[in-house]
Amino acid sequence: MSRYRIHYAPPADQARSAMEPALRARFDTAMQRLAVDPYGQGSAPVKADEDRREAVAAGVVIRYYVSAPVLTVTVVRVVYI
């Protein structure tokens, strides 16, 4: 299976950058696992669109789009407390 490239939309990138270092390290590790199988890892489709997904990565809720033809996962929302 091919590894997908992870891309962060600006708001998601800002939220990721604001994480404390330990959380960000755990999150980045979880995102690397998601890059191997973006349709797995406990993710769920949003409504009827299989490529629009939600998941929890290291305790952080994310929403992302999978672009299978170009092997890219675009994270559009990152929510954590």
All heavy atoms as a GROMACS GRO file, in nm:
protein
  631
    1MET      N    1   0.084  -0.118   0.000
    1MET     CA    2   0.000   0.000   0.000
    1MET      C    3   0.089   0.124   0.000
    1MET      O    4   0.189   0.130   0.068
    1MET     CB    5  -0.090  -0.002   0.123
    1MET     CG    6  -0.184   0.116   0.131
    1MET     SD    7  -0.299   0.107   0.269
    1MET     CE    8  -0.418  -0.005   0.200
    2SER      N    9   0.051   0.223  -0.076
    2SER     CA   10   0.128   0.347  -0.086
    2SER      C   11   0.101   0.436   0.033
    2SER      O   12  -0.006   0.435   0.092
    2SER     CB   13   0.089   0.422  -0.214
    2SER     OG   14   0.122   0.346  -0.326
    3ARG      N   15   0.199   0.516   0.066
    3ARG     CA   16   0.185   0.613   0.173
    3ARG      C   17   0.132   0.744   0.114
    3ARG      O   18   0.181   0.791   0.012
    3ARG     CB   19   0.321   0.636   0.239
    3ARG     CG   20   0.316   0.730   0.353
    3ARG     CD   21   0.458   0.748   0.409
    3ARG     NE   22   0.447   0.782   0.547
    3ARG     CZ   23   0.452   0.698   0.648
    3ARG    NH1   24   0.472   0.572   0.626
    3ARG    NH2   25   0.439   0.738   0.771
    4TYR      N   26   0.033   0.802   0.179
    4TYR     CA   27  -0.024   0.929   0.136
    4TYR      C   28   0.056   1.044   0.194
    4TYR      O   29   0.112   1.035   0.302
    4TYR     CB   30  -0.169   0.940   0.184
    4TYR     CG   31  -0.266   0.856   0.106
    4TYR    CD1   32  -0.264   0.718   0.113
    4TYR    CD2   33  -0.363   0.916   0.026
    4TYR    CE1   34  -0.354   0.640   0.041
    4TYR    CE2   35  -0.454   0.839  -0.046
    4TYR     CZ   36  -0.448   0.702  -0.037
    4TYR     OH   37  -0.538   0.627  -0.108
    5ARG      N   38   0.060   1.153   0.121
    5ARG     CA   39   0.122   1.276   0.169
    5ARG      C   40   0.020   1.348   0.255
    5ARG      O   41  -0.099   1.354   0.222
    5ARG     CB   42   0.160   1.363   0.050
    5ARG     CG   43   0.228   1.493   0.086
    5ARG     CD   44   0.272   1.568  -0.038
    5ARG     NE   45   0.160   1.628  -0.108
    5ARG     CZ   46   0.116   1.752  -0.089
    5ARG    NH1   47   0.177   1.830  -0.002
    5ARG    NH2   48   0.015   1.798  -0.157
    6ILE      N   49   0.064   1.402   0.369
    6ILE     CA   50  -0.024   1.479   0.457
    6ILE      C   51  -0.004   1.627   0.429
    6ILE      O   52   0.108   1.677   0.429
    6ILE     CB   53   0.007   1.451   0.606
    6ILE    CG1   54  -0.004   1.302   0.639
    6ILE    CG2   55  -0.083   1.535   0.696
    6ILE    CD1   56  -0.143   1.247   0.636
    7HIS      N   57  -0.114   1.696   0.402
    7HIS     CA   58  -0.112   1.840   0.379
    7HIS      C   59  -0.211   1.903   0.476
    7HIS      O   60  -0.319   1.849   0.499
    7HIS     CB   61  -0.153   1.871   0.234
    7HIS     CG   62  -0.169   2.016   0.208
    7HIS    ND1   63  -0.063   2.102   0.193
    7HIS    CD2   64  -0.280   2.094   0.198
    7HIS    CE1   65  -0.107   2.224   0.173
    7HIS    NE2   66  -0.238   2.222   0.176
    8TYR      N   67  -0.176   2.016   0.534
    8TYR     CA   68  -0.264   2.086   0.629
    8TYR      C   69  -0.312   2.215   0.566
    8TYR      O   70  -0.232   2.297   0.521
    8TYR     CB   71  -0.189   2.117   0.758
    8TYR     CG   72  -0.151   1.993   0.836
    8TYR    CD1   73  -0.029   1.931   0.815
    8TYR    CD2   74  -0.240   1.938   0.927
    8TYR    CE1   75   0.005   1.816   0.885
    8TYR    CE2   76  -0.206   1.823   0.997
    8TYR     CZ   77  -0.084   1.762   0.975
    8TYR     OH   78  -0.051   1.648   1.043
    9ALA      N   79  -0.444   2.235   0.564
    9ALA     CA   80  -0.501   2.364   0.525
    9ALA      C   81  -0.458   2.466   0.630
    9ALA      O   82  -0.428   2.430   0.745
    9ALA     CB   83  -0.653   2.354   0.518
   10PRO      N   84  -0.451   2.595   0.597
   10PRO     CA   85  -0.400   2.695   0.691
   10PRO      C   86  -0.460   2.690   0.832
   10PRO      O   87  -0.384   2.692   0.930
   10PRO     CB   88  -0.428   2.828   0.620
   10PRO     CG   89  -0.415   2.793   0.475
   10PRO     CD   90  -0.479   2.655   0.465
   11PRO      N   91  -0.593   2.681   0.850
   11PRO     CA   92  -0.643   2.676   0.989
   11PRO      C   93  -0.596   2.551   1.064
   11PRO      O   94  -0.564   2.559   1.183
   11PRO     CB   95  -0.796   2.676   0.973
   11PRO     CG   96  -0.820   2.731   0.837
   11PRO     CD   97  -0.702   2.689   0.754
   12ALA      N   98  -0.590   2.439   0.997
   12ALA     CA   99  -0.542   2.315   1.061
   12ALA      C  100  -0.394   2.325   1.093
   12ALA      O  101  -0.348   2.279   1.199
   12ALA     CB  102  -0.570   2.196   0.971
   13ASP      N  103  -0.318   2.385   1.005
   13ASP     CA  104  -0.174   2.401   1.028
   13ASP      C  105  -0.149   2.493   1.147
   13ASP      O  106  -0.060   2.468   1.228
   13ASP     CB  107  -0.107   2.456   0.902
   13ASP     CG  108   0.044   2.448   0.910
   13ASP    OD1  109   0.097   2.345   0.957
   13ASP    OD2  110   0.110   2.545   0.869
   14GLN      N  111  -0.229   2.598   1.160
   14GLN     CA  112  -0.215   2.689   1.275
   14GLN      C  113  -0.246   2.616   1.405
   14GLN      O  114  -0.175   2.634   1.505
   14GLN     CB  115  -0.307   2.809   1.259
   14GLN     CG  116  -0.262   2.905   1.151
   14GLN     CD  117  -0.364   3.014   1.124
   14GLN    OE1  118  -0.477   3.008   1.170
   14GLN    NE2  119  -0.324   3.114   1.047
   15ALA      N  120  -0.351   2.534   1.406
   15ALA     CA  121  -0.386   2.459   1.527
   15ALA      C  122  -0.274   2.360   1.561
   15ALA      O  123  -0.238   2.345   1.678
   15ALA     CB  124  -0.518   2.386   1.506
   16ARG      N  125  -0.219   2.294   1.461
   16ARG     CA  126  -0.109   2.199   1.483
   16ARG      C  127   0.013   2.271   1.539
   16ARG      O  128   0.078   2.224   1.632
   16ARG     CB  129  -0.075   2.129   1.352
   16ARG     CG  130   0.037   2.029   1.362
   16ARG     CD  131   0.056   1.959   1.226
   16ARG     NE  132   0.181   1.889   1.224
   16ARG     CZ  133   0.294   1.938   1.174
   16ARG    NH1  134   0.297   2.059   1.121
   16ARG    NH2  135   0.404   1.867   1.177
   17SER      N  136   0.045   2.385   1.484
   17SER     CA  137   0.161   2.463   1.529
   17SER      C  138   0.145   2.512   1.673
   17SER      O  139   0.244   2.531   1.744
   17SER     CB  140   0.184   2.583   1.438
   17SER     OG  141   0.221   2.539   1.309
   18ALA      N  142   0.021   2.533   1.717
   18ALA     CA  143  -0.005   2.583   1.852
   18ALA      C  144  -0.002   2.473   1.959
   18ALA      O  145  -0.006   2.503   2.078
   18ALA     CB  146  -0.141   2.653   1.855
   19MET      N  147   0.008   2.347   1.917
   19MET     CA  148   0.012   2.237   2.013
   19MET      C  149   0.139   2.241   2.096
   19MET      O  150   0.244   2.282   2.047
   19MET     CB  151   0.007   2.102   1.941
   19MET     CG  152  -0.121   2.069   1.875
   19MET     SD  153  -0.106   1.910   1.787
   19MET     CE  154  -0.268   1.902   1.712
   20GLU      N  155   0.127   2.196   2.222
   20GLU     CA  156   0.248   2.182   2.303
   20GLU      C  157   0.335   2.074   2.238
   20GLU      O  158   0.283   1.985   2.168
   20GLU     CB  159   0.214   2.147   2.447
   20GLU     CG  160   0.149   2.011   2.462
   20GLU     CD  161   0.125   1.975   2.608
   20GLU    OE1  162   0.067   2.057   2.680
   20GLU    OE2  163   0.164   1.864   2.645
   21PRO      N  164   0.465   2.080   2.254
   21PRO     CA  165   0.556   1.989   2.182
   21PRO      C  166   0.526   1.840   2.201
   21PRO      O  167   0.532   1.764   2.104
   21PRO     CB  168   0.694   2.026   2.237
   21PRO     CG  169   0.681   2.169   2.277
   21PRO     CD  170   0.540   2.182   2.328
   22ALA      N  171   0.492   1.798   2.323
   22ALA     CA  172   0.466   1.656   2.346
   22ALA      C  173   0.341   1.609   2.270
   22ALA      O  174   0.342   1.501   2.210
   22ALA     CB  175   0.451   1.628   2.494
   23LEU      N  176   0.236   1.690   2.272
   23LEU     CA  177   0.114   1.656   2.199
   23LEU      C  178   0.142   1.654   2.049
   23LEU      O  179   0.098   1.564   1.978
   23LEU     CB  180   0.001   1.753   2.231
   23LEU     CG  181  -0.128   1.734   2.150
   23LEU    CD1  182  -0.185   1.594   2.169
   23LEU    CD2  183  -0.230   1.840   2.186
   24ARG      N  184   0.214   1.754   2.002
   24ARG     CA  185   0.243   1.760   1.859
   24ARG      C  186   0.324   1.637   1.814
   24ARG      O  187   0.297   1.582   1.707
   24ARG     CB  188   0.319   1.887   1.825
   24ARG     CG  189   0.342   1.901   1.676
   24ARG     CD  190   0.400   2.034   1.643
   24ARG     NE  191   0.431   2.039   1.501
   24ARG     CZ  192   0.474   2.144   1.439
   24ARG    NH1  193   0.490   2.258   1.504
   24ARG    NH2  194   0.501   2.141   1.312
   25ALA      N  195   0.417   1.591   1.894
   25ALA     CA  196   0.495   1.472   1.859
   25ALA      C  197   0.404   1.349   1.850
   25ALA      O  198   0.413   1.270   1.754
   25ALA     CB  199   0.606   1.449   1.961
   26ARG      N  200   0.314   1.332   1.949
   26ARG     CA  201   0.219   1.219   1.944
   26ARG      C  202   0.126   1.231   1.824
   26ARG      O  203   0.096   1.133   1.757
   26ARG     CB  204   0.138   1.212   2.073
   26ARG     CG  205   0.218   1.171   2.194
   26ARG     CD  206   0.131   1.140   2.315
   26ARG     NE  207   0.032   1.242   2.346
   26ARG     CZ  208   0.051   1.348   2.424
   26ARG    NH1  209   0.170   1.369   2.478
   26ARG    NH2  210  -0.046   1.433   2.447
   27PHE      N  211   0.079   1.353   1.799
   27PHE     CA  212  -0.011   1.378   1.686
   27PHE      C  213   0.057   1.346   1.554
   27PHE      O  214   0.001   1.277   1.470
   27PHE     CB  215  -0.058   1.524   1.690
   27PHE     CG  216  -0.148   1.562   1.577
   27PHE    CD1  217  -0.279   1.519   1.572
   27PHE    CD2  218  -0.101   1.642   1.473
   27PHE    CE1  219  -0.363   1.554   1.467
   27PHE    CE2  220  -0.183   1.678   1.368
   27PHE     CZ  221  -0.316   1.634   1.365
   28ASP      N  222   0.180   1.393   1.537
   28ASP     CA  223   0.252   1.368   1.412
   28ASP      C  224   0.275   1.218   1.390
   28ASP      O  225   0.264   1.169   1.278
   28ASP     CB  226   0.385   1.443   1.410
   28ASP     CG  227   0.368   1.593   1.390
   28ASP    OD1  228   0.257   1.637   1.351
   28ASP    OD2  229   0.465   1.667   1.414
   29THR      N  230   0.303   1.144   1.498
   29THR     CA  231   0.318   0.999   1.487
   29THR      C  232   0.187   0.934   1.444
   29THR      O  233   0.185   0.848   1.355
   29THR     CB  234   0.366   0.940   1.621
   29THR    OG1  235   0.495   0.996   1.652
   29THR    CG2  236   0.376   0.789   1.616
   30ALA      N  237   0.077   0.977   1.504
   30ALA     CA  238  -0.054   0.923   1.467
   30ALA      C  239  -0.088   0.958   1.322
   30ALA      O  240  -0.146   0.876   1.250
   30ALA     CB  241  -0.161   0.976   1.562
   31MET      N  242  -0.051   1.076   1.278
   31MET     CA  243  -0.079   1.116   1.140
   31MET      C  244   0.003   1.034   1.041
   31MET      O  245  -0.043   1.005   0.931
   31MET     CB  246  -0.054   1.266   1.121
   31MET     CG  247  -0.154   1.354   1.195
   31MET     SD  248  -0.326   1.320   1.152
   31MET     CE  249  -0.329   1.368   0.980
   32GLN      N  250   0.122   0.994   1.078
   32GLN     CA  251   0.202   0.907   0.991
   32GLN      C  252   0.136   0.771   0.975
   32GLN      O  253   0.140   0.712   0.867
   32GLN     CB  254   0.346   0.895   1.043
   32GLN     CG  255   0.424   1.023   1.030
   32GLN     CD  256   0.422   1.079   0.887
   32GLN    OE1  257   0.448   1.007   0.792
   32GLN    NE2  258   0.390   1.207   0.874
   33ARG      N  259   0.075   0.721   1.082
   33ARG     CA  260   0.000   0.594   1.071
   33ARG      C  261  -0.121   0.613   0.980
   33ARG      O  262  -0.152   0.527   0.899
   33ARG     CB  263  -0.044   0.546   1.209
   33ARG     CG  264   0.069   0.487   1.290
   33ARG     CD  265   0.019   0.413   1.412
   33ARG     NE  266  -0.057   0.496   1.503
   33ARG     CZ  267  -0.006   0.566   1.604
   33ARG    NH1  268   0.124   0.562   1.628
   33ARG    NH2  269  -0.084   0.639   1.681
   34LEU      N  270  -0.188   0.728   0.993
   34LEU     CA  271  -0.304   0.756   0.909
   34LEU      C  272  -0.263   0.767   0.762
   34LEU      O  273  -0.338   0.728   0.673
   34LEU     CB  274  -0.372   0.884   0.956
   34LEU     CG  275  -0.503   0.916   0.886
   34LEU    CD1  276  -0.608   0.955   0.988
   34LEU    CD2  277  -0.485   1.026   0.784
   35ALA      N  278  -0.143   0.816   0.736
   35ALA     CA  279  -0.095   0.832   0.599
   35ALA      C  280  -0.080   0.699   0.527
   35ALA      O  281  -0.084   0.693   0.404
   35ALA     CB  282   0.038   0.907   0.597
   36VAL      N  283  -0.067   0.591   0.601
   36VAL     CA  284  -0.056   0.458   0.541
   36VAL      C  285  -0.194   0.407   0.499
   36VAL      O  286  -0.208   0.341   0.396
   36VAL     CB  287   0.011   0.359   0.639
   36VAL    CG1  288   0.009   0.218   0.585
   36VAL    CG2  289   0.153   0.404   0.668
   37ASP      N  290  -0.298   0.439   0.578
   37ASP     CA  291  -0.433   0.391   0.550
   37ASP      C  292  -0.536   0.496   0.593
   37ASP      O  293  -0.594   0.486   0.700
   37ASP     CB  294  -0.458   0.259   0.622
   37ASP     CG  295  -0.596   0.202   0.596
   37ASP    OD1  296  -0.662   0.245   0.498
   37ASP    OD2  297  -0.639   0.115   0.674
   38PRO      N  298  -0.559   0.598   0.511
   38PRO     CA  299  -0.649   0.706   0.552
   38PRO      C  300  -0.796   0.665   0.561
   38PRO      O  301  -0.877   0.737   0.619
   38PRO     CB  302  -0.628   0.814   0.446
   38PRO     CG  303  -0.577   0.742   0.328
   38PRO     CD  304  -0.498   0.626   0.381
   39TYR      N  305  -0.832   0.550   0.505
   39TYR     CA  306  -0.970   0.503   0.514
   39TYR      C  307  -0.990   0.413   0.637
   39TYR      O  308  -1.101   0.373   0.666
   39TYR     CB  309  -1.010   0.429   0.386
   39TYR     CG  310  -1.016   0.520   0.267
   39TYR    CD1  311  -0.913   0.523   0.175
   39TYR    CD2  312  -1.125   0.604   0.245
   39TYR    CE1  313  -0.918   0.607   0.064
   39TYR    CE2  314  -1.132   0.688   0.135
   39TYR     CZ  315  -1.027   0.689   0.045
   39TYR     OH  316  -1.033   0.772  -0.064
   40GLY      N  317  -0.882   0.381   0.706
   40GLY     CA  318  -0.888   0.298   0.826
   40GLY      C  319  -0.859   0.382   0.948
   40GLY      O  320  -0.904   0.496   0.958
   41GLN      N  321  -0.782   0.328   1.040
   41GLN     CA  322  -0.739   0.400   1.161
   41GLN      C  323  -0.856   0.452   1.242
   41GLN      O  324  -0.845   0.555   1.308
   41GLN     CB  325  -0.643   0.515   1.125
   41GLN     CG  326  -0.522   0.474   1.045
   41GLN     CD  327  -0.435   0.376   1.119
   41GLN    OE1  328  -0.412   0.389   1.237
   41GLN    NE2  329  -0.387   0.274   1.049
   42GLY      N  330  -0.970   0.384   1.237
   42GLY     CA  331  -1.086   0.427   1.314
   42GLY      C  332  -1.157   0.547   1.256
   42GLY      O  333  -1.241   0.606   1.322
   43SER      N  334  -1.124   0.584   1.133
   43SER     CA  335  -1.189   0.701   1.071
   43SER      C  336  -1.329   0.663   1.024
   43SER      O  337  -1.361   0.546   1.007
   43SER     CB  338  -1.107   0.753   0.954
   43SER     OG  339  -1.111   0.662   0.846
   44ALA      N  340  -1.409   0.765   1.003
   44ALA     CA  341  -1.545   0.744   0.956
   44ALA      C  342  -1.576   0.848   0.849
   44ALA      O  343  -1.531   0.962   0.857
   44ALA     CB  344  -1.644   0.759   1.071
   45PRO      N  345  -1.654   0.808   0.748
   45PRO     CA  346  -1.692   0.906   0.646
   45PRO      C  347  -1.787   1.011   0.703
   45PRO      O  348  -1.862   0.984   0.796
   45PRO     CB  349  -1.761   0.822   0.539
   45PRO     CG  350  -1.805   0.698   0.607
   45PRO     CD  351  -1.711   0.676   0.722
   46VAL      N  352  -1.780   1.129   0.648
   46VAL     CA  353  -1.872   1.237   0.685
   46VAL      C  354  -1.985   1.234   0.584
   46VAL      O  355  -1.961   1.248   0.463
   46VAL     CB  356  -1.800   1.374   0.685
   46VAL    CG1  357  -1.900   1.486   0.712
   46VAL    CG2  358  -1.688   1.374   0.785
   47LYS      N  359  -2.104   1.209   0.634
   47LYS     CA  360  -2.224   1.193   0.550
   47LYS      C  361  -2.201   1.080   0.451
   47LYS      O  362  -2.148   0.976   0.486
   47LYS     CB  363  -2.264   1.325   0.488
   47LYS     CG  364  -2.296   1.430   0.592
   47LYS     CD  365  -2.356   1.553   0.536
   47LYS     CE  366  -2.382   1.649   0.651
   47LYS     NZ  367  -2.447   1.767   0.612
   48ALA      N  368  -2.233   1.098   0.326
   48ALA     CA  369  -2.223   0.989   0.228
   48ALA      C  370  -2.094   0.994   0.147
   48ALA      O  371  -2.076   0.916   0.055
   48ALA     CB  372  -2.343   0.994   0.134
   49ASP      N  373  -2.003   1.084   0.179
   49ASP     CA  374  -1.881   1.101   0.102
   49ASP      C  375  -1.767   1.022   0.166
   49ASP      O  376  -1.715   1.060   0.270
   49ASP     CB  377  -1.846   1.250   0.094
   49ASP     CG  378  -1.730   1.281   0.002
   49ASP    OD1  379  -1.662   1.187  -0.044
   49ASP    OD2  380  -1.707   1.401  -0.023
   50GLU      N  381  -1.726   0.913   0.104
   50GLU     CA  382  -1.620   0.827   0.157
   50GLU      C  383  -1.486   0.898   0.167
   50GLU      O  384  -1.402   0.859   0.248
   50GLU     CB  385  -1.604   0.702   0.071
   50GLU     CG  386  -1.710   0.597   0.096
   50GLU     CD  387  -1.704   0.538   0.237
   50GLU    OE1  388  -1.594   0.508   0.286
   50GLU    OE2  389  -1.811   0.523   0.298
   51ASP      N  390  -1.463   1.000   0.085
   51ASP     CA  391  -1.335   1.070   0.084
   51ASP      C  392  -1.329   1.184   0.184
   51ASP      O  393  -1.222   1.238   0.211
   51ASP     CB  394  -1.302   1.123  -0.055
   51ASP     CG  395  -1.276   1.010  -0.154
   51ASP    OD1  396  -1.228   0.903  -0.110
   51ASP    OD2  397  -1.301   1.029  -0.273
   52ARG      N  398  -1.440   1.222   0.240
   52ARG     CA  399  -1.446   1.326   0.343
   52ARG      C  400  -1.459   1.252   0.476
   52ARG      O  401  -1.558   1.182   0.498
   52ARG     CB  402  -1.566   1.416   0.318
   52ARG     CG  403  -1.577   1.531   0.411
   52ARG     CD  404  -1.696   1.617   0.367
   52ARG     NE  405  -1.717   1.722   0.463
   52ARG     CZ  406  -1.831   1.787   0.477
   52ARG    NH1  407  -1.934   1.755   0.402
   52ARG    NH2  408  -1.842   1.881   0.567
   53ARG      N  409  -1.360   1.263   0.565
   53ARG     CA  410  -1.354   1.175   0.681
   53ARG      C  411  -1.325   1.250   0.810
   53ARG      O  412  -1.271   1.360   0.809
   53ARG     CB  413  -1.249   1.068   0.658
   53ARG     CG  414  -1.273   0.995   0.525
   53ARG     CD  415  -1.192   0.872   0.508
   53ARG     NE  416  -1.225   0.765   0.600
   53ARG     CZ  417  -1.329   0.682   0.585
   53ARG    NH1  418  -1.412   0.695   0.483
   53ARG    NH2  419  -1.349   0.585   0.673
   54GLU      N  420  -1.360   1.186   0.920
   54GLU     CA  421  -1.326   1.232   1.054
   54GLU      C  422  -1.256   1.119   1.127
   54GLU      O  423  -1.284   1.002   1.104
   54GLU     CB  424  -1.451   1.270   1.134
   54GLU     CG  425  -1.514   1.398   1.092
   54GLU     CD  426  -1.629   1.439   1.182
   54GLU    OE1  427  -1.695   1.352   1.242
   54GLU    OE2  428  -1.654   1.559   1.190
   55ALA      N  429  -1.163   1.156   1.214
   55ALA     CA  430  -1.091   1.057   1.293
   55ALA      C  431  -1.038   1.124   1.418
   55ALA      O  432  -1.042   1.247   1.432
   55ALA     CB  433  -0.976   0.997   1.212
   56VAL      N  434  -0.986   1.042   1.508
   56VAL     CA  435  -0.917   1.092   1.627
   56VAL      C  436  -0.773   1.044   1.616
   56VAL      O  437  -0.747   0.925   1.600
   56VAL     CB  438  -0.983   1.040   1.756
   56VAL    CG1  439  -0.904   1.087   1.877
   56VAL    CG2  440  -1.127   1.087   1.765
   57ALA      N  441  -0.680   1.138   1.621
   57ALA     CA  442  -0.536   1.108   1.613
   57ALA      C  443  -0.470   1.160   1.739
   57ALA      O  444  -0.466   1.281   1.761
   57ALA     CB  445  -0.475   1.172   1.489
   58ALA      N  446  -0.424   1.071   1.825
   58ALA     CA  447  -0.358   1.108   1.952
   58ALA      C  448  -0.448   1.196   2.038
   58ALA      O  449  -0.404   1.292   2.099
   58ALA     CB  450  -0.224   1.176   1.926
   59GLY      N  451  -0.579   1.167   2.038
   59GLY     CA  452  -0.673   1.244   2.117
   59GLY      C  453  -0.720   1.372   2.052
   59GLY      O  454  -0.794   1.449   2.112
   60VAL      N  455  -0.677   1.398   1.930
   60VAL     CA  456  -0.712   1.519   1.858
   60VAL      C  457  -0.812   1.482   1.747
   60VAL      O  458  -0.788   1.392   1.668
   60VAL     CB  459  -0.586   1.583   1.794
   60VAL    CG1  460  -0.623   1.705   1.712
   60VAL    CG2  461  -0.485   1.618   1.902
   61VAL      N  462  -0.924   1.553   1.744
   61VAL     CA  463  -1.025   1.528   1.642
   61VAL      C  464  -0.982   1.600   1.514
   61VAL      O  465  -0.946   1.718   1.517
   61VAL     CB  466  -1.164   1.577   1.686
   61VAL    CG1  467  -1.266   1.557   1.575
   61VAL    CG2  468  -1.207   1.506   1.814
   62ILE      N  469  -0.984   1.525   1.403
   62ILE     CA  470  -0.947   1.586   1.275
   62ILE      C  471  -1.055   1.557   1.172
   62ILE      O  472  -1.126   1.458   1.180
   62ILE     CB  473  -0.811   1.533   1.223
   62ILE    CG1  474  -0.815   1.381   1.204
   62ILE    CG2  475  -0.699   1.575   1.315
   62ILE    CD1  476  -0.695   1.326   1.131
   63ARG      N  477  -1.067   1.646   1.078
   63ARG     CA  478  -1.150   1.625   0.959
   63ARG      C  479  -1.057   1.643   0.840
   63ARG      O  480  -0.978   1.737   0.836
   63ARG     CB  481  -1.265   1.724   0.952
   63ARG     CG  482  -1.354   1.696   0.830
   63ARG     CD  483  -1.482   1.771   0.832
   63ARG     NE  484  -1.572   1.710   0.928
   63ARG     CZ  485  -1.695   1.753   0.951
   63ARG    NH1  486  -1.742   1.858   0.886
   63ARG    NH2  487  -1.772   1.694   1.039
   64TYR      N  488  -1.070   1.552   0.744
   64TYR     CA  489  -0.978   1.556   0.631
   64TYR      C  490  -1.044   1.501   0.505
   64TYR      O  491  -1.149   1.437   0.511
   64TYR     CB  492  -0.849   1.479   0.662
   64TYR     CG  493  -0.868   1.332   0.694
   64TYR    CD1  494  -0.853   1.234   0.596
   64TYR    CD2  495  -0.898   1.290   0.823
   64TYR    CE1  496  -0.868   1.100   0.626
   64TYR    CE2  497  -0.912   1.157   0.853
   64TYR     CZ  498  -0.898   1.062   0.755
   64TYR     OH  499  -0.913   0.928   0.785
   65TYR      N  500  -0.982   1.531   0.393
   65TYR     CA  501  -1.024   1.482   0.262
   65TYR      C  502  -0.915   1.392   0.207
   65TYR      O  503  -0.797   1.425   0.217
   65TYR     CB  504  -1.048   1.597   0.164
   65TYR     CG  505  -1.165   1.684   0.201
   65TYR    CD1  506  -1.147   1.798   0.278
   65TYR    CD2  507  -1.294   1.652   0.158
   65TYR    CE1  508  -1.254   1.879   0.313
   65TYR    CE2  509  -1.401   1.733   0.194
   65TYR     CZ  510  -1.381   1.845   0.270
   65TYR     OH  511  -1.488   1.924   0.305
   66VAL      N  512  -0.955   1.283   0.147
   66VAL     CA  513  -0.860   1.192   0.084
   66VAL      C  514  -0.867   1.212  -0.067
   66VAL      O  515  -0.975   1.207  -0.125
   66VAL     CB  516  -0.892   1.045   0.118
   66VAL    CG1  517  -0.792   0.952   0.052
   66VAL    CG2  518  -0.896   1.023   0.268
   67SER      N  519  -0.752   1.239  -0.128
   67SER     CA  520  -0.743   1.250  -0.274
   67SER      C  521  -0.662   1.129  -0.322
   67SER      O  522  -0.539   1.136  -0.332
   67SER     CB  523  -0.674   1.380  -0.314
   67SER     OG  524  -0.747   1.490  -0.267
   68ALA      N  525  -0.732   1.020  -0.344
   68ALA     CA  526  -0.664   0.894  -0.379
   68ALA      C  527  -0.582   0.904  -0.508
   68ALA      O  528  -0.471   0.851  -0.513
   68ALA     CB  529  -0.765   0.781  -0.388
   69PRO      N  530  -0.631   0.972  -0.612
   69PRO     CA  531  -0.551   0.976  -0.736
   69PRO      C  532  -0.413   1.040  -0.719
   69PRO      O  533  -0.319   1.006  -0.789
   69PRO     CB  534  -0.637   1.059  -0.832
   69PRO     CG  535  -0.776   1.044  -0.781
   69PRO     CD  536  -0.761   1.035  -0.632
   70VAL      N  537  -0.400   1.133  -0.624
   70VAL     CA  538  -0.271   1.201  -0.603
   70VAL      C  539  -0.208   1.165  -0.468
   70VAL      O  540  -0.113   1.230  -0.425
   70VAL     CB  541  -0.284   1.355  -0.618
   70VAL    CG1  542  -0.314   1.393  -0.761
   70VAL    CG2  543  -0.388   1.410  -0.524
   71LEU      N  544  -0.265   1.064  -0.401
   71LEU     CA  545  -0.212   1.014  -0.273
   71LEU      C  546  -0.188   1.126  -0.172
   71LEU      O  547  -0.081   1.139  -0.114
   71LEU     CB  548  -0.084   0.934  -0.296
   71LEU     CG  549  -0.096   0.809  -0.380
   71LEU    CD1  550   0.041   0.746  -0.402
   71LEU    CD2  551  -0.192   0.709  -0.318
   72THR      N  552  -0.291   1.208  -0.151
   72THR     CA  553  -0.281   1.319  -0.058
   72THR      C  554  -0.398   1.319   0.039
   72THR      O  555  -0.512   1.297   0.000
   72THR     CB  556  -0.279   1.454  -0.134
   72THR    OG1  557  -0.168   1.454  -0.223
   72THR    CG2  558  -0.268   1.572  -0.039
   73VAL      N  559  -0.368   1.342   0.164
   73VAL     CA  560  -0.468   1.364   0.268
   73VAL      C  561  -0.457   1.511   0.307
   73VAL      O  562  -0.350   1.557   0.347
   73VAL     CB  563  -0.442   1.275   0.392
   73VAL    CG1  564  -0.530   1.316   0.507
   73VAL    CG2  565  -0.461   1.128   0.357
   74THR      N  566  -0.567   1.586   0.293
   74THR     CA  567  -0.568   1.726   0.329
   74THR      C  568  -0.648   1.743   0.457
   74THR      O  569  -0.769   1.719   0.459
   74THR     CB  570  -0.629   1.812   0.216
   74THR    OG1  571  -0.555   1.791   0.097
   74THR    CG2  572  -0.628   1.960   0.253
   75VAL      N  573  -0.581   1.782   0.563
   75VAL     CA  574  -0.646   1.802   0.693
   75VAL      C  575  -0.702   1.944   0.693
   75VAL      O  576  -0.628   2.040   0.673
   75VAL     CB  577  -0.546   1.782   0.809
   75VAL    CG1  578  -0.616   1.800   0.942
   75VAL    CG2  579  -0.481   1.645   0.800
   76VAL      N  580  -0.833   1.954   0.714
   76VAL     CA  581  -0.896   2.086   0.709
   76VAL      C  582  -0.938   2.137   0.846
   76VAL      O  583  -0.961   2.256   0.864
   76VAL     CB  584  -1.017   2.088   0.614
   76VAL    CG1  585  -0.972   2.066   0.471
   76VAL    CG2  586  -1.122   1.987   0.654
   77ARG      N  587  -0.947   2.047   0.945
   77ARG     CA  588  -0.986   2.091   1.079
   77ARG      C  589  -0.914   2.007   1.183
   77ARG      O  590  -0.905   1.886   1.171
   77ARG     CB  591  -1.136   2.077   1.098
   77ARG     CG  592  -1.182   2.124   1.235
   77ARG     CD  593  -1.329   2.140   1.245
   77ARG     NE  594  -1.368   2.251   1.159
   77ARG     CZ  595  -1.493   2.277   1.127
   77ARG    NH1  596  -1.590   2.202   1.173
   77ARG    NH2  597  -1.523   2.379   1.050
   78VAL      N  598  -0.863   2.074   1.286
   78VAL     CA  599  -0.796   2.010   1.398
   78VAL      C  600  -0.859   2.069   1.525
   78VAL      O  601  -0.858   2.190   1.543
   78VAL     CB  602  -0.644   2.039   1.397
   78VAL    CG1  603  -0.577   1.988   1.523
   78VAL    CG2  604  -0.579   1.979   1.274
   79VAL      N  605  -0.914   1.983   1.611
   79VAL     CA  606  -0.980   2.030   1.732
   79VAL      C  607  -0.924   1.952   1.850
   79VAL      O  608  -0.929   1.830   1.852
   79VAL     CB  609  -1.133   2.009   1.725
   79VAL    CG1  610  -1.198   2.056   1.853
   79VAL    CG2  611  -1.192   2.080   1.605
   80TYR      N  612  -0.872   2.025   1.950
   80TYR     CA  613  -0.823   1.962   2.072
   80TYR      C  614  -0.841   2.058   2.188
   80TYR      O  615  -0.859   2.178   2.169
   80TYR     CB  616  -0.676   1.919   2.059
   80TYR     CG  617  -0.579   2.034   2.046
   80TYR    CD1  618  -0.510   2.081   2.156
   80TYR    CD2  619  -0.558   2.097   1.924
   80TYR    CE1  620  -0.422   2.188   2.143
   80TYR    CE2  621  -0.471   2.202   1.910
   80TYR     CZ  622  -0.403   2.248   2.022
   80TYR     OH  623  -0.316   2.353   2.010
   81ILE      N  624  -0.837   2.003   2.307
   81ILE     CA  625  -0.851   2.086   2.426
   81ILE      C  626  -0.725   2.078   2.509
   81ILE      O  627  -0.666   1.978   2.524
   81ILE     CB  628  -0.973   2.040   2.511
   81ILE    CG1  629  -1.099   2.059   2.430
   81ILE    CG2  630  -0.980   2.117   2.640
   81ILE    CD1  631  -1.224   2.009   2.496
   0.00000   0.00000   0.00000
